Amino acid sequence: MTTLTRRDFLKITAAGVPALAGIPDAALLSPILPVGRVAVESVNVHQEPESGSPLILTLSKDTLIQILRAVEADGPEGNRRWLQVEAGYIHSGDIQPVFFRPQIPSWSIERMTPAEVCVPIAQSYRTVEPEEQILYRLYFKSVHWVKGVKIGKRGKVWYILYDRQLTREYYAPGEHLRLIPPEQYAPLSTEIEPGKKRIEIRLSDQSLTAFESEEAVYETKVSTGLAGRHDTATPTGTFHIQIKVAGVHMGDGRLTADPLAYELPGVPWVSYFEIENGVALHGAYWHNDFGRPRSHGCVNMRPEDALWLYRWTAPPAPEATTKGTGGYGTRIVIR
């Protein structure tokens, strides 16, 4: 098995995709072909779309790679999708789809505002002047709280991020986060009586369906808890959403620059339904393996699916706050 170096990768890929080590400003590799980020410590590129196929090379975490096409082939039950890249094939479960959509940053923030990372990777810092001290890598589609602006050297705009779980502030380049206007997370289907909405999650096929009365209005694949351990299995039964928060820091709660540490800042669109154990519906940016059990007990889904449910479910959250919006909300049945 071969470990991919930056020089090797530049030779193999037609676009010259950088393997991000120090996380410089990421760049979109192509305006046409989709791009993926290696979301785990490493992934293998195979000669053919099957796990038993010869290994071509190994890609490390946060490498950006251009995707030529997706194919259905032999693979684990629930997710048989493979991605063809220039060198061969990678299973899709560990590759996050990403885009590069930098913003013109705001020079003034009047109130705490949720913001979405709009580039593959945004580097955050404990301090930005006089010396930058790196902290977490913030990933595409994660949601963070912006509480203010700091203007740096040569007019560079830094957003001041507030982490409620750690009660700490840190900084990220303003152009790498998109401030989310309230209309983009405003409640949906408000004309439907709250009691007529419900969510059903089937562990057997890792699916989630949203109903209005008896009509299915939304369906998606999810990743629930890994079975076999009491602390990672998703609970079954009937629950109600209790608290919704636009962005939450999950993990061990350490201040670290280690990209392999169990720290998940900016988990997007979180809807807690079992408060005692912190079990929730939420978006996931650290894998793309929806359709297979993968979580520590929560219900993982694509960030866009989590946002839709955040908007559609009760309690309604017309304003995003770091403490979240609470109430006796939409029923969830997990079988």
Secondary structure, DSSP 4 states (H G I P E B T S, - for coil): --BPPHHHHHHH-TT---B-SS------S-SSS-EEEE-SSEEEEESSSSTTSPEEEEEETTBEEE--EEEE-S-STT--EEEEETTEEEEGGGEEEE--------S---S-EEEEE-SSEEEEEEE-SSS-EEEEEEETT-EEEEEEEEE-GGG-EEEEEEETTTTEEEEEEGGGEEE--GGGS----TTS-GGGEEEEEETTTTEEEEEETTEEEEEEE-B-BPTTSTTTSPP-EEEE--EEEEEEEEES------TTSSEEEEEEEEEEEEGGGTEEEEE-SS---TTS--BSSSEEE-HHHHHHHHHHSSSP-SS--TT-EESS--EEEE-
